[in-house]
Amino acid sequence: MNSKVVIITGASSGIGKSLSEYYAKQHYRVVMAARNIDKLNELSEQFNSMGVENIAVKTDVSNEADCENLINVAIRKFGRIDYLINNAGVSMRALFKDLDLGVIRRLMDVNFWGTVYCTKYALPYILKQKGSITGVISVAGHVGLPGRTGYSASKFAVRGFLDTIRIEHLKDNLHVLVVAPGFTSSNVRKVALTADGTQQGETPRNESKMMSSEEVARRIARAIEKRKRSLVLTFVEGKVAVFLGKFFPSLLDKLSYKHMAKEPNSPFK
C-alpha cells in the first residue's frame, strides 16, 4: 500500500475518472471529488474490492465551502495530502456576441475559482509533504479558441494562477504542474454550455480520433512523478499550436478560425 494521498476533482468521468483508476492501481490512497456522488460511489466500491483506501466526496468546486470540506475530509481520514489534481471543468461553444454572460461566470466559477479554492485549503498540507499541485487546463489556456471565450479565459487564468504559486514557493520544494491536453475523448463536449447556458448534448467532433482519457491520465501521472512544470499533449493541436502562438500568432489566428469553423453546426457559419 502506497501511503501517499491524492485528491482528484472532477473524478466521476473523463480524465478525472481515469486518473482515479490509475492511482488506485498504483495503490495510492485516493480522494475523489465530483458533484455526481452516485458515479463516485461506483468507483469507490470498485477500489474497495481492490483493497485500495479511498473516499468519495460530493463536491461542487464552484462552492468554496464544498472545497474546504473536501480537504478537511481528506485530512480527517488520511492525515496528509501529497497530490492535488485540479481537474474539474466545464466547457462552452458559442460566439461571445451571442453569449449570456452567466455562462462565462459559470465557467470562471468552476474552472478558475474551483482551482483557487481547492489549492487554498490544500496548500498547507501539501507544503508539509513537499508535494504537488496540478492544474488541468487545455491548449485553450495557451491560445485563444474562437467560440470558447469563457473557456479560454478561465484556462488562461488557471495557468497564470498556478505559475505564480510555483514562483512564490520556489524555496519550499513545492511542485506545480500545468497540463494542457489537446482534444481528449471524454464527455466534456457533450455537457459543454451553449449561448443560453444549456448543455449542447452531443459532441461536434469525432471522439474516436482523439487521445483517450486513460492515456492522458498516464502522461499526467508520469509528469507529476518527474516533477515537470508543464505538459502539452498531442502534437498538432497541442505542441504545434503553442509554438505557432509564440512565433506566428497571426497565422495561428487564421488556422484556429478555419479549424473551428469546420465543426458541425459551427457558430461561425
Steps between C-alpha positions, in 0.01 A plus 500: 500500500632840399468747787465800268164675473371646173192723465338513156216736414260426216562133576165359385580492128757566230857584597411521869358150506799364309737672744314344793525157342870548425589596855281226645696244296818648647343457846503866592236612747249673271262785585245551223293816466211579267136607506376158387532298820337192347778463243760565768350231720519252213871574466544479875347152511730393217803626690384339823495164324863565401595572859566866423425757769283774355233761571224632276406858590210679334652833400395795289835674452327830423390499866780605735349317798487176301870534414593568861294198606676281240841583647379460859351157425825387338704614800265342753517169314864485395683776689697621197473620140778438250338578164212729406384467140263781405319334212135604535388716212225601263520619139283707265435567132351828383608834358552764765256741332222243548605387849310540824765638737385253763673229295839665544433546871420129527820402321710730716334369817572136413825514305680788670347546844472124551877478455558798728276368780641146502858626478448749781380242750733217392818707473612491869482120504668458160784726611562270798547207261693703240230372269338597172219722375377436146263702288340338197439783258490457121677622191231769533700622801792578268323628187160660459240263355222671301157411628651420842559846648400407855684169482825654377476785751453262792785273390738792442410614852579160650839495327588846628386413851697175525812642334500770769446248781807315370714814518377594847614161631828458314681443831239263644551206261140530384439340163246667269399345169277662238361245251354596164335201334395533140158373396436197722234234467266574791154637571621861537358608163164332564446708812656817357281808539337680209426872468203485739671272753333172401711192428563430132435128557709360216865535411573686174820298450608145415598373844656180362792697352588669830746399769327282760446624853696198623807604300467859620484375860813287459694794357384734775605250766844461342543879482412531869748226589773680301392832653465673165370857495290468184358236269343567161335197343446406136736619229298700248215633715728540800872554455480649150218737601698626801810546281307693235340715768844613617667559165226528234190625684322644195533171316365315803199733513408409143559129549299495824206674336505263202536193721214588736274609212511144365304367798141391432256780580793735556396843630726653235274386217 
